[in-house]
């Protein structure tokens, strides 16, 4: 089982990767959504803002009003960010849950 610090590091790594692609993403998308990531086996959550292709304000704690919600185990979260777990396969098999509108899901695919 991954630790809370490893999950935080994985989300920060994802934020860095998105920031590196932000200029291209801004040209493709006008996307501003609150997001939350719930890590079930650690009983911890993180939230922030996805804006202009970047994640900002990433902090510990849940945001029940978030427009995009990801729920996974700690190991699956780390594996997703490290590219060891395919998002679509994990989602369709039920290993992760993504709660978002259909149009938001389509936009997310363009970012990742």
Biopython code that builds the backbone (N, CA, C, O; Angstrom):
import numpy as np
from Bio.PDB.StructureBuilder import StructureBuilder

atoms = [
    (1, "UNK", "N", (0.848, -1.175, 0.000)),
    (1, "UNK", "CA", (0.000, 0.000, 0.000)),
    (1, "UNK", "C", (0.894, 1.239, 0.000)),
    (1, "UNK", "O", (1.833, 1.342, 0.789)),
    (2, "UNK", "N", (0.592, 2.165, -0.886)),
    (2, "UNK", "CA", (1.327, 3.429, -0.958)),
    (2, "UNK", "C", (0.938, 4.307, 0.237)),
    (2, "UNK", "O", (-0.139, 4.144, 0.811)),
    (3, "UNK", "N", (1.808, 5.218, 0.595)),
    (3, "UNK", "CA", (1.552, 6.114, 1.716)),
    (3, "UNK", "C", (0.853, 7.389, 1.237)),
    (3, "UNK", "O", (0.738, 7.637, 0.036)),
    (4, "UNK", "N", (0.395, 8.179, 2.187)),
    (4, "UNK", "CA", (-0.221, 9.460, 1.865)),
    (4, "UNK", "C", (0.789, 10.348, 1.142)),
    (4, "UNK", "O", (0.438, 11.024, 0.175)),
    (5, "UNK", "N", (2.032, 10.352, 1.600)),
    (5, "UNK", "CA", (3.063, 11.163, 0.947)),
    (5, "UNK", "C", (3.314, 10.712, -0.484)),
    (5, "UNK", "O", (3.524, 11.548, -1.363)),
    (6, "UNK", "N", (3.296, 9.400, -0.738)),
    (6, "UNK", "CA", (3.481, 8.895, -2.096)),
    (6, "UNK", "C", (2.304, 9.298, -2.989)),
    (6, "UNK", "O", (2.496, 9.609, -4.164)),
    (7, "UNK", "N", (1.097, 9.295, -2.440)),
    (7, "UNK", "CA", (-0.076, 9.736, -3.207)),
    (7, "UNK", "C", (0.008, 11.218, -3.512)),
    (7, "UNK", "O", (-0.294, 11.643, -4.627)),
    (8, "UNK", "N", (0.417, 12.010, -2.526)),
    (8, "UNK", "CA", (0.582, 13.454, -2.734)),
    (8, "UNK", "C", (1.648, 13.699, -3.806)),
    (8, "UNK", "O", (1.466, 14.542, -4.685)),
    (9, "UNK", "N", (2.749, 12.966, -3.732)),
    (9, "UNK", "CA", (3.823, 13.108, -4.719)),
    (9, "UNK", "C", (3.338, 12.723, -6.115)),
    (9, "UNK", "O", (3.712, 13.362, -7.098)),
    (10, "UNK", "N", (2.509, 11.684, -6.208)),
    (10, "UNK", "CA", (1.975, 11.270, -7.510)),
    (10, "UNK", "C", (1.093, 12.361, -8.095)),
    (10, "UNK", "O", (1.180, 12.656, -9.287)),
    (11, "UNK", "N", (0.244, 12.963, -7.270)),
    (11, "UNK", "CA", (-0.627, 14.039, -7.765)),
    (11, "UNK", "C", (0.191, 15.267, -8.148)),
    (11, "UNK", "O", (-0.139, 15.945, -9.121)),
    (12, "UNK", "N", (1.243, 15.563, -7.407)),
    (12, "UNK", "CA", (2.109, 16.688, -7.767)),
    (12, "UNK", "C", (2.851, 16.395, -9.072)),
    (12, "UNK", "O", (3.078, 17.298, -9.877)),
    (13, "UNK", "N", (3.227, 15.133, -9.276)),
    (13, "UNK", "CA", (3.870, 14.731, -10.530)),
    (13, "UNK", "C", (2.897, 14.922, -11.700)),
    (13, "UNK", "O", (3.282, 15.404, -12.765)),
    (14, "UNK", "N", (1.640, 14.540, -11.489)),
    (14, "UNK", "CA", (0.619, 14.736, -12.512)),
    (14, "UNK", "C", (0.438, 16.228, -12.790)),
    (14, "UNK", "O", (0.324, 16.635, -13.947)),
    (15, "UNK", "N", (0.413, 17.033, -11.746)),
    (15, "UNK", "CA", (0.265, 18.480, -11.914)),
    (15, "UNK", "C", (1.435, 19.053, -12.713)),
    (15, "UNK", "O", (1.235, 19.919, -13.565)),
    (16, "UNK", "N", (2.640, 18.584, -12.449)),
    (16, "UNK", "CA", (3.819, 19.042, -13.185)),
    (16, "UNK", "C", (3.725, 18.648, -14.648)),
    (16, "UNK", "O", (4.017, 19.450, -15.534)),
    (17, "UNK", "N", (3.316, 17.410, -14.898)),
    (17, "UNK", "CA", (3.185, 16.933, -16.276)),
    (17, "UNK", "C", (2.148, 17.763, -17.035)),
    (17, "UNK", "O", (2.374, 18.128, -18.188)),
    (18, "UNK", "N", (1.019, 18.061, -16.399)),
    (18, "UNK", "CA", (-0.007, 18.880, -17.042)),
    (18, "UNK", "C", (0.497, 20.300, -17.279)),
    (18, "UNK", "O", (0.197, 20.903, -18.309)),
    (19, "UNK", "N", (1.259, 20.832, -16.334)),
    (19, "UNK", "CA", (1.791, 22.188, -16.481)),
    (19, "UNK", "C", (2.733, 22.268, -17.676)),
    (19, "UNK", "O", (2.764, 23.280, -18.377)),
    (20, "UNK", "N", (3.503, 21.200, -17.912)),
    (20, "UNK", "CA", (4.418, 21.179, -19.054)),
    (20, "UNK", "C", (3.655, 21.207, -20.380)),
    (20, "UNK", "O", (4.172, 21.693, -21.385)),
    (21, "UNK", "N", (2.437, 20.688, -20.379)),
    (21, "UNK", "CA", (1.610, 20.649, -21.588)),
    (21, "UNK", "C", (0.545, 21.744, -21.595)),
    (21, "UNK", "O", (-0.324, 21.748, -22.467)),
    (22, "UNK", "N", (0.596, 22.663, -20.650)),
    (22, "UNK", "CA", (-0.475, 23.647, -20.470)),
    (22, "UNK", "C", (-0.667, 24.552, -21.674)),
    (22, "UNK", "O", (-1.804, 24.847, -22.045)),
    (23, "UNK", "N", (0.406, 24.994, -22.286)),
    (23, "UNK", "CA", (0.268, 25.908, -23.427)),
    (23, "UNK", "C", (-0.517, 25.254, -24.546)),
    (23, "UNK", "O", (-1.417, 25.873, -25.113)),
    (24, "UNK", "N", (-0.197, 24.029, -24.869)),
    (24, "UNK", "CA", (-0.920, 23.306, -25.914)),
    (24, "UNK", "C", (-2.353, 23.027, -25.480)),
    (24, "UNK", "O", (-3.275, 23.099, -26.292)),
    (25, "UNK", "N", (-2.539, 22.712, -24.213)),
    (25, "UNK", "CA", (-3.883, 22.404, -23.718)),
    (25, "UNK", "C", (-4.779, 23.635, -23.758)),
    (25, "UNK", "O", (-5.958, 23.540, -24.100)),
    (26, "UNK", "N", (-4.221, 24.786, -23.410)),
    (26, "UNK", "CA", (-5.016, 26.023, -23.425)),
    (26, "UNK", "C", (-5.542, 26.319, -24.815)),
    (26, "UNK", "O", (-6.647, 26.837, -24.969)),
    (27, "UNK", "N", (-4.757, 25.992, -25.820)),
    (27, "UNK", "CA", (-5.199, 26.231, -27.191)),
    (27, "UNK", "C", (-6.354, 25.310, -27.570)),
    (27, "UNK", "O", (-7.208, 25.682, -28.374)),
    (28, "UNK", "N", (-6.381, 24.112, -26.995)),
    (28, "UNK", "CA", (-7.399, 23.126, -27.327)),
    (28, "UNK", "C", (-8.656, 23.266, -26.473)),
    (28, "UNK", "O", (-9.765, 23.014, -26.943)),
    (29, "UNK", "N", (-8.473, 23.670, -25.213)),
    (29, "UNK", "CA", (-9.571, 23.581, -24.254)),
    (29, "UNK", "C", (-9.750, 24.851, -23.442)),
    (29, "UNK", "O", (-8.784, 25.525, -23.083)),
    (30, "UNK", "N", (-10.988, 25.155, -23.166)),
    (30, "UNK", "CA", (-11.320, 26.150, -22.164)),
    (30, "UNK", "C", (-11.920, 25.349, -21.012)),
    (30, "UNK", "O", (-13.120, 25.075, -20.992)),
    (31, "UNK", "N", (-11.093, 24.986, -20.080)),
    (31, "UNK", "CA", (-11.472, 23.981, -19.089)),
    (31, "UNK", "C", (-11.110, 24.466, -17.698)),
    (31, "UNK", "O", (-9.930, 24.615, -17.381)),
    (32, "UNK", "N", (-12.108, 24.713, -16.866)),
    (32, "UNK", "CA", (-11.907, 25.182, -15.503)),
    (32, "UNK", "C", (-12.872, 24.409, -14.603)),
    (32, "UNK", "O", (-14.072, 24.680, -14.584)),
    (33, "UNK", "N", (-12.332, 23.449, -13.864)),
    (33, "UNK", "CA", (-13.179, 22.598, -13.027)),
    (33, "UNK", "C", (-12.502, 22.335, -11.687)),
    (33, "UNK", "O", (-11.278, 22.233, -11.604)),
    (34, "UNK", "N", (-13.312, 22.227, -10.645)),
    (34, "UNK", "CA", (-12.807, 21.768, -9.357)),
    (34, "UNK", "C", (-12.656, 20.251, -9.433)),
    (34, "UNK", "O", (-13.431, 19.569, -10.103)),
    (35, "UNK", "N", (-11.650, 19.739, -8.739)),
    (35, "UNK", "CA", (-11.453, 18.297, -8.770)),
    (35, "UNK", "C", (-11.101, 17.781, -7.388)),
    (35, "UNK", "O", (-10.556, 18.500, -6.550)),
    (36, "UNK", "N", (-11.430, 16.516, -7.174)),
    (36, "UNK", "CA", (-11.124, 15.846, -5.917)),
    (36, "UNK", "C", (-10.627, 14.447, -6.236)),
    (36, "UNK", "O", (-11.075, 13.816, -7.193)),
    (37, "UNK", "N", (-9.704, 13.977, -5.428)),
    (37, "UNK", "CA", (-9.175, 12.624, -5.558)),
    (37, "UNK", "C", (-9.304, 11.967, -4.198)),
    (37, "UNK", "O", (-8.718, 12.428, -3.218)),
    (38, "UNK", "N", (-10.065, 10.899, -4.139)),
    (38, "UNK", "CA", (-10.288, 10.169, -2.891)),
    (38, "UNK", "C", (-9.497, 8.864, -2.935)),
    (38, "UNK", "O", (-9.617, 8.083, -3.879)),
    (39, "UNK", "N", (-8.696, 8.642, -1.912)),
    (39, "UNK", "CA", (-7.871, 7.441, -1.814)),
    (39, "UNK", "C", (-8.498, 6.555, -0.748)),
    (39, "UNK", "O", (-8.385, 6.822, 0.448)),
    (40, "UNK", "N", (-9.157, 5.501, -1.198)),
    (40, "UNK", "CA", (-10.019, 4.715, -0.324)),
    (40, "UNK", "C", (-9.283, 3.953, 0.770)),
    (40, "UNK", "O", (-9.740, 3.928, 1.912)),
    (41, "UNK", "N", (-8.153, 3.333, 0.445)),
    (41, "UNK", "CA", (-7.487, 2.500, 1.446)),
    (41, "UNK", "C", (-6.752, 3.316, 2.510)),
    (41, "UNK", "O", (-6.413, 2.782, 3.566)),
    (42, "UNK", "N", (-6.503, 4.588, 2.250)),
    (42, "UNK", "CA", (-5.855, 5.463, 3.232)),
    (42, "UNK", "C", (-6.848, 6.394, 3.913)),
    (42, "UNK", "O", (-6.503, 7.108, 4.854)),
    (43, "UNK", "N", (-8.079, 6.379, 3.427)),
    (43, "UNK", "CA", (-9.123, 7.260, 3.956)),
    (43, "UNK", "C", (-8.661, 8.723, 3.951)),
    (43, "UNK", "O", (-8.779, 9.438, 4.947)),
    (44, "UNK", "N", (-8.130, 9.141, 2.793)),
    (44, "UNK", "CA", (-7.640, 10.508, 2.639)),
    (44, "UNK", "C", (-8.123, 11.020, 1.285)),
    (44, "UNK", "O", (-8.427, 10.239, 0.382)),
    (45, "UNK", "N", (-8.187, 12.317, 1.163)),
    (45, "UNK", "CA", (-8.604, 12.924, -0.102)),
    (45, "UNK", "C", (-7.750, 14.164, -0.355)),
    (45, "UNK", "O", (-7.172, 14.747, 0.563)),
    (46, "UNK", "N", (-7.691, 14.542, -1.621)),
    (46, "UNK", "CA", (-6.995, 15.744, -2.054)),
    (46, "UNK", "C", (-7.944, 16.501, -2.973)),
    (46, "UNK", "O", (-8.805, 15.897, -3.613)),
    (47, "UNK", "N", (-7.792, 17.804, -3.040)),
    (47, "UNK", "CA", (-8.606, 18.580, -3.973)),
    (47, "UNK", "C", (-7.810, 19.768, -4.493)),
    (47, "UNK", "O", (-6.825, 20.205, -3.898)),
    (48, "UNK", "N", (-8.279, 20.268, -5.623)),
    (48, "UNK", "CA", (-7.633, 21.411, -6.250)),
    (48, "UNK", "C", (-8.499, 21.921, -7.386)),
    (48, "UNK", "O", (-9.689, 21.617, -7.471)),
    (49, "UNK", "N", (-7.885, 22.695, -8.249)),
    (49, "UNK", "CA", (-8.586, 23.302, -9.371)),
    (49, "UNK", "C", (-7.843, 22.962, -10.649)),
    (49, "UNK", "O", (-6.630, 23.150, -10.738)),
    (50, "UNK", "N", (-8.570, 22.460, -11.640)),
    (50, "UNK", "CA", (-8.007, 22.218, -12.966)),
    (50, "UNK", "C", (-8.367, 23.427, -13.804)),
    (50, "UNK", "O", (-9.538, 23.685, -14.080)),
    (51, "UNK", "N", (-7.335, 24.168, -14.208)),
    (51, "UNK", "CA", (-7.566, 25.449, -14.869)),
    (51, "UNK", "C", (-6.492, 25.679, -15.933)),
    (51, "UNK", "O", (-5.297, 25.639, -15.640)),
    (52, "UNK", "N", (-6.923, 25.916, -17.149)),
    (52, "UNK", "CA", (-5.981, 26.177, -18.221)),
    (52, "UNK", "C", (-5.010, 25.042, -18.456)),
    (52, "UNK", "O", (-3.859, 25.272, -18.828)),
    (53, "UNK", "N", (-5.468, 23.811, -18.240)),
    (53, "UNK", "CA", (-4.608, 22.658, -18.447)),
    (53, "UNK", "C", (-3.673, 22.368, -17.298)),
    (53, "UNK", "O", (-2.795, 21.514, -17.425)),
    (54, "UNK", "N", (-3.837, 23.062, -16.163)),
    (54, "UNK", "CA", (-2.966, 22.872, -15.012)),
    (54, "UNK", "C", (-3.784, 22.607, -13.754)),
    (54, "UNK", "O", (-4.935, 23.029, -13.643)),
    (55, "UNK", "N", (-3.174, 21.908, -12.818)),
    (55, "UNK", "CA", (-3.789, 21.695, -11.509)),
    (55, "UNK", "C", (-3.172, 22.710, -10.559)),
    (55, "UNK", "O", (-1.951, 22.777, -10.419)),
    (56, "UNK", "N", (-4.010, 23.491, -9.914)),
    (56, "UNK", "CA", (-3.507, 24.481, -8.954)),
    (56, "UNK", "C", (-4.212, 24.291, -7.619)),
    (56, "UNK", "O", (-5.296, 23.711, -7.545)),
    (57, "UNK", "N", (-3.585, 24.782, -6.584)),
    (57, "UNK", "CA", (-4.180, 24.744, -5.260)),
    (57, "UNK", "C", (-4.383, 23.346, -4.718)),
    (57, "UNK", "O", (-5.327, 23.109, -3.964)),
    (58, "UNK", "N", (-3.519, 22.413, -5.085)),
    (58, "UNK", "CA", (-3.652, 21.032, -4.634)),
    (58, "UNK", "C", (-3.381, 20.960, -3.136)),
    (58, "UNK", "O", (-2.302, 21.326, -2.669)),
    (59, "UNK", "N", (-4.367, 20.487, -2.399)),
    (59, "UNK", "CA", (-4.241, 20.415, -0.948)),
    (59, "UNK", "C", (-4.975, 19.193, -0.423)),
    (59, "UNK", "O", (-5.830, 18.627, -1.104)),
    (60, "UNK", "N", (-4.638, 18.798, 0.775)),
    (60, "UNK", "CA", (-5.283, 17.639, 1.380)),
    (60, "UNK", "C", (-6.677, 18.025, 1.860)),
    (60, "UNK", "O", (-6.895, 19.143, 2.326)),
    (61, "UNK", "N", (-7.612, 17.095, 1.742)),
    (61, "UNK", "CA", (-8.991, 17.313, 2.145)),
    (61, "UNK", "C", (-9.922, 17.081, 0.975)),
    (61, "UNK", "O", (-9.525, 17.204, -0.184)),
    (62, "UNK", "N", (-11.147, 16.749, 1.279)),
    (62, "UNK", "CA", (-12.130, 16.450, 0.244)),
    (62, "UNK", "C", (-12.877, 17.715, -0.162)),
    (62, "UNK", "O", (-12.952, 18.683, 0.596)),
    (63, "UNK", "N", (-13.418, 17.687, -1.351)),
    (63, "UNK", "CA", (-14.318, 18.734, -1.831)),
    (63, "UNK", "C", (-15.542, 18.033, -2.396)),
    (63, "UNK", "O", (-15.550, 17.654, -3.568)),
    (64, "UNK", "N", (-16.575, 17.854, -1.585)),
    (64, "UNK", "CA", (-17.757, 17.126, -2.051)),
    (64, "UNK", "C", (-18.470, 17.800, -3.221)),
    (64, "UNK", "O", (-19.272, 17.161, -3.904)),
    (65, "UNK", "N", (-18.190, 19.077, -3.460)),
    (65, "UNK", "CA", (-18.823, 19.791, -4.580)),
    (65, "UNK", "C", (-17.974, 19.775, -5.843)),
    (65, "UNK", "O", (-18.331, 20.413, -6.833)),
    (66, "UNK", "N", (-16.854, 19.056, -5.825)),
    (66, "UNK", "CA", (-15.960, 19.016, -6.981)),
    (66, "UNK", "C", (-16.698, 18.501, -8.211)),
    (66, "UNK", "O", (-17.509, 17.580, -8.121)),
    (67, "UNK", "N", (-16.412, 19.100, -9.346)),
    (67, "UNK", "CA", (-17.054, 18.707, -10.609)),
    (67, "UNK", "C", (-16.459, 17.421, -11.171)),
    (67, "UNK", "O", (-17.133, 16.685, -11.893)),
    (68, "UNK", "N", (-15.203, 17.151, -10.843)),
    (68, "UNK", "CA", (-14.534, 15.931, -11.294)),
    (68, "UNK", "C", (-14.014, 15.217, -10.050)),
    (68, "UNK", "O", (-13.279, 15.802, -9.254)),
    (69, "UNK", "N", (-14.399, 13.950, -9.885)),
    (69, "UNK", "CA", (-13.986, 13.179, -8.712)),
    (69, "UNK", "C", (-13.376, 11.859, -9.155)),
    (69, "UNK", "O", (-13.976, 11.106, -9.922)),
    (70, "UNK", "N", (-12.188, 11.596, -8.667)),
    (70, "UNK", "CA", (-11.505, 10.333, -8.917)),
    (70, "UNK", "C", (-11.423, 9.586, -7.598)),
    (70, "UNK", "O", (-11.018, 10.151, -6.583)),
    (71, "UNK", "N", (-11.806, 8.319, -7.612)),
    (71, "UNK", "CA", (-11.713, 7.477, -6.433)),
    (71, "UNK", "C", (-10.896, 6.252, -6.795)),
    (71, "UNK", "O", (-11.185, 5.569, -7.777)),
    (72, "UNK", "N", (-9.861, 5.973, -5.986)),
    (72, "UNK", "CA", (-9.015, 4.807, -6.245)),
    (72, "UNK", "C", (-8.282, 4.411, -4.976)),
    (72, "UNK", "O", (-8.346, 5.100, -3.958)),
    (73, "UNK", "N", (-7.584, 3.288, -5.059)),
    (73, "UNK", "CA", (-6.697, 2.899, -3.973)),
    (73, "UNK", "C", (-5.380, 3.647, -4.157)),
    (73, "UNK", "O", (-5.111, 4.206, -5.221)),
    (74, "UNK", "N", (-4.581, 3.649, -3.126)),
    (74, "UNK", "CA", (-3.297, 4.356, -3.189)),
    (74, "UNK", "C", (-2.385, 3.750, -4.253)),
    (74, "UNK", "O", (-1.765, 4.483, -5.024)),
    (75, "UNK", "N", (-2.299, 2.435, -4.302)),
    (75, "UNK", "CA", (-1.432, 1.789, -5.291)),
    (75, "UNK", "C", (-1.896, 2.073, -6.718)),
    (75, "UNK", "O", (-1.072, 2.306, -7.602)),
    (76, "UNK", "N", (-3.203, 2.057, -6.947)),
    (76, "UNK", "CA", (-3.718, 2.337, -8.289)),
    (76, "UNK", "C", (-3.474, 3.787, -8.684)),
    (76, "UNK", "O", (-3.178, 4.063, -9.847)),
    (77, "UNK", "N", (-3.590, 4.712, -7.748)),
    (77, "UNK", "CA", (-3.315, 6.121, -8.048)),
    (77, "UNK", "C", (-1.862, 6.307, -8.479)),
    (77, "UNK", "O", (-1.586, 6.957, -9.488)),
    (78, "UNK", "N", (-0.951, 5.744, -7.725)),
    (78, "UNK", "CA", (0.469, 5.860, -8.054)),
    (78, "UNK", "C", (0.756, 5.190, -9.397)),
    (78, "UNK", "O", (1.496, 5.737, -10.215)),
    (79, "UNK", "N", (0.177, 4.011, -9.630)),
    (79, "UNK", "CA", (0.389, 3.302, -10.896)),
    (79, "UNK", "C", (-0.174, 4.090, -12.081)),
    (79, "UNK", "O", (0.439, 4.123, -13.147)),
    (80, "UNK", "N", (-1.339, 4.727, -11.902)),
    (80, "UNK", "CA", (-1.922, 5.549, -12.971)),
    (80, "UNK", "C", (-0.992, 6.683, -13.360)),
    (80, "UNK", "O", (-0.716, 6.894, -14.541)),
    (81, "UNK", "N", (-0.514, 7.408, -12.370)),
    (81, "UNK", "CA", (0.331, 8.565, -12.644)),
    (81, "UNK", "C", (1.666, 8.140, -13.253)),
    (81, "UNK", "O", (2.217, 8.846, -14.098)),
    (82, "UNK", "N", (2.180, 7.003, -12.829)),
    (82, "UNK", "CA", (3.457, 6.516, -13.351)),
    (82, "UNK", "C", (3.329, 5.823, -14.706)),
    (82, "UNK", "O", (4.329, 5.385, -15.274)),
    (83, "UNK", "N", (2.106, 5.721, -15.226)),
    (83, "UNK", "CA", (1.899, 5.107, -16.527)),
    (83, "UNK", "C", (1.920, 3.588, -16.504)),
    (83, "UNK", "O", (2.025, 2.951, -17.552)),
    (84, "UNK", "N", (1.821, 3.009, -15.327)),
    (84, "UNK", "CA", (1.844, 1.556, -15.181)),
    (84, "UNK", "C", (0.447, 0.946, -15.243)),
    (84, "UNK", "O", (0.306, -0.273, -15.342)),
    (85, "UNK", "N", (-0.577, 1.780, -15.185)),
    (85, "UNK", "CA", (-1.961, 1.327, -15.222)),
    (85, "UNK", "C", (-2.709, 2.185, -16.232)),
    (85, "UNK", "O", (-2.697, 3.412, -16.138)),
    (86, "UNK", "N", (-3.351, 1.550, -17.185)),
    (86, "UNK", "CA", (-4.105, 2.243, -18.210)),
    (86, "UNK", "C", (-5.408, 2.786, -17.618)),
    (86, "UNK", "O", (-6.164, 2.049, -16.984)),
    (87, "UNK", "N", (-5.660, 4.067, -17.827)),
    (87, "UNK", "CA", (-6.833, 4.718, -17.248)),
    (87, "UNK", "C", (-8.129, 4.053, -17.716)),
    (87, "UNK", "O", (-9.006, 3.754, -16.905)),
    (88, "UNK", "N", (-8.246, 3.823, -19.016)),
    (88, "UNK", "CA", (-9.486, 3.242, -19.540)),
    (88, "UNK", "C", (-9.719, 1.831, -19.014)),
    (88, "UNK", "O", (-10.843, 1.481, -18.652)),
    (89, "UNK", "N", (-8.670, 1.024, -18.970)),
    (89, "UNK", "CA", (-8.821, -0.336, -18.451)),
    (89, "UNK", "C", (-9.162, -0.323, -16.967)),
    (89, "UNK", "O", (-9.998, -1.104, -16.513)),
    (90, "UNK", "N", (-8.517, 0.561, -16.214)),
    (90, "UNK", "CA", (-8.804, 0.655, -14.782)),
    (90, "UNK", "C", (-10.231, 1.122, -14.535)),
    (90, "UNK", "O", (-10.902, 0.641, -13.622)),
    (91, "UNK", "N", (-10.688, 2.058, -15.351)),
    (91, "UNK", "CA", (-12.041, 2.591, -15.189)),
    (91, "UNK", "C", (-13.089, 1.546, -15.570)),
    (91, "UNK", "O", (-14.049, 1.333, -14.829)),
    (92, "UNK", "N", (-12.912, 0.896, -16.713)),
    (92, "UNK", "CA", (-13.912, -0.080, -17.164)),
    (92, "UNK", "C", (-13.931, -1.331, -16.289)),
    (92, "UNK", "O", (-14.959, -2.002, -16.201)),
    (93, "UNK", "N", (-12.815, -1.652, -15.642)),
    (93, "UNK", "CA", (-12.777, -2.827, -14.769)),
    (93, "UNK", "C", (-13.225, -2.498, -13.347)),
    (93, "UNK", "O", (-13.383, -3.396, -12.519)),
    (94, "UNK", "N", (-13.430, -1.212, -13.064)),
    (94, "UNK", "CA", (-13.901, -0.820, -11.741)),
    (94, "UNK", "C", (-12.793, -0.577, -10.726)),
    (94, "UNK", "O", (-13.075, -0.372, -9.545)),
    (95, "UNK", "N", (-11.548, -0.596, -11.161)),
    (95, "UNK", "CA", (-10.446, -0.345, -10.228)),
    (95, "UNK", "C", (-10.402, 1.104, -9.798)),
    (95, "UNK", "O", (-9.986, 1.409, -8.680)),
    (96, "UNK", "N", (-10.830, 2.008, -10.681)),
    (96, "UNK", "CA", (-10.960, 3.414, -10.323)),
    (96, "UNK", "C", (-12.367, 3.869, -10.685)),
    (96, "UNK", "O", (-13.028, 3.279, -11.540)),
    (97, "UNK", "N", (-12.797, 4.899, -10.038)),
    (97, "UNK", "CA", (-14.100, 5.486, -10.348)),
    (97, "UNK", "C", (-13.859, 6.952, -10.698)),
    (97, "UNK", "O", (-13.160, 7.672, -9.984)),
    (98, "UNK", "N", (-14.446, 7.370, -11.800)),
    (98, "UNK", "CA", (-14.370, 8.773, -12.197)),
    (98, "UNK", "C", (-15.794, 9.297, -12.272)),
    (98, "UNK", "O", (-16.607, 8.806, -13.054)),
    (99, "UNK", "N", (-16.083, 10.280, -11.464)),
    (99, "UNK", "CA", (-17.405, 10.889, -11.431)),
    (99, "UNK", "C", (-17.280, 12.277, -12.058)),
    (99, "UNK", "O", (-16.772, 13.216, -11.444)),
    (100, "UNK", "N", (-17.760, 12.377, -13.296)),
    (100, "UNK", "CA", (-17.690, 13.645, -14.030)),
    (100, "UNK", "C", (-18.717, 13.596, -15.148)),
    (100, "UNK", "O", (-19.186, 12.526, -15.537)),
    (101, "UNK", "N", (-19.053, 14.756, -15.651)),
    (101, "UNK", "CA", (-19.963, 14.826, -16.786)),
    (101, "UNK", "C", (-19.305, 14.258, -18.037)),
    (101, "UNK", "O", (-18.078, 14.205, -18.129)),
    (102, "UNK", "N", (-20.108, 13.842, -18.981)),
    (102, "UNK", "CA", (-19.606, 13.236, -20.211)),
    (102, "UNK", "C", (-18.670, 14.191, -20.946)),
    (102, "UNK", "O", (-17.605, 13.775, -21.402)),
    (103, "UNK", "N", (-19.043, 15.439, -21.066)),
    (103, "UNK", "CA", (-18.202, 16.402, -21.773)),
    (103, "UNK", "C", (-16.883, 16.641, -21.028)),
    (103, "UNK", "O", (-15.841, 16.841, -21.653)),
    (104, "UNK", "N", (-16.933, 16.618, -19.693)),
    (104, "UNK", "CA", (-15.702, 16.755, -18.914)),
    (104, "UNK", "C", (-14.785, 15.559, -19.135)),
    (104, "UNK", "O", (-13.568, 15.723, -19.233)),
    (105, "UNK", "N", (-15.349, 14.370, -19.213)),
    (105, "UNK", "CA", (-14.539, 13.177, -19.485)),
    (105, "UNK", "C", (-13.839, 13.274, -20.839)),
    (105, "UNK", "O", (-12.670, 12.912, -20.972)),
    (106, "UNK", "N", (-14.558, 13.760, -21.829)),
    (106, "UNK", "CA", (-13.959, 13.917, -23.155)),
    (106, "UNK", "C", (-12.821, 14.942, -23.131)),
    (106, "UNK", "O", (-11.789, 14.743, -23.772)),
    (107, "UNK", "N", (-13.009, 16.017, -22.404)),
    (107, "UNK", "CA", (-11.967, 17.032, -22.294)),
    (107, "UNK", "C", (-10.755, 16.498, -21.530)),
    (107, "UNK", "O", (-9.613, 16.790, -21.886)),
    (108, "UNK", "N", (-11.006, 15.720, -20.485)),
    (108, "UNK", "CA", (-9.908, 15.144, -19.734)),
    (108, "UNK", "C", (-9.030, 14.247, -20.597)),
    (108, "UNK", "O", (-7.807, 14.242, -20.456)),
    (109, "UNK", "N", (-9.653, 13.499, -21.480)),
    (109, "UNK", "CA", (-8.890, 12.623, -22.379)),
    (109, "UNK", "C", (-7.907, 13.428, -23.228)),
    (109, "UNK", "O", (-6.802, 12.965, -23.509)),
    (110, "UNK", "N", (-8.305, 14.619, -23.633)),
    (110, "UNK", "CA", (-7.417, 15.459, -24.441)),
    (110, "UNK", "C", (-6.225, 15.963, -23.620)),
    (110, "UNK", "O", (-5.136, 16.159, -24.159)),
    (111, "UNK", "N", (-6.435, 16.171, -22.323)),
    (111, "UNK", "CA", (-5.357, 16.651, -21.469)),
    (111, "UNK", "C", (-4.331, 15.557, -21.179)),
    (111, "UNK", "O", (-3.132, 15.824, -21.103)),
    (112, "UNK", "N", (-4.806, 14.347, -21.020)),
    (112, "UNK", "CA", (-3.908, 13.252, -20.629)),
    (112, "UNK", "C", (-3.396, 12.579, -21.856)),
    (112, "UNK", "O", (-2.621, 11.627, -21.759)),
]
sb = StructureBuilder()
sb.init_structure("model")
sb.init_model(0)
sb.init_chain("A")
sb.init_seg("    ")
for serial, (resi, resn, name, xyz) in enumerate(atoms, 1):
    if name == "N":
        sb.init_residue(resn, " ", resi, " ")
    sb.init_atom(name, np.array(xyz, "f"), 0.0, 1.0, " ", f" {name:<3s}", serial, name[0])
structure = sb.get_structure()
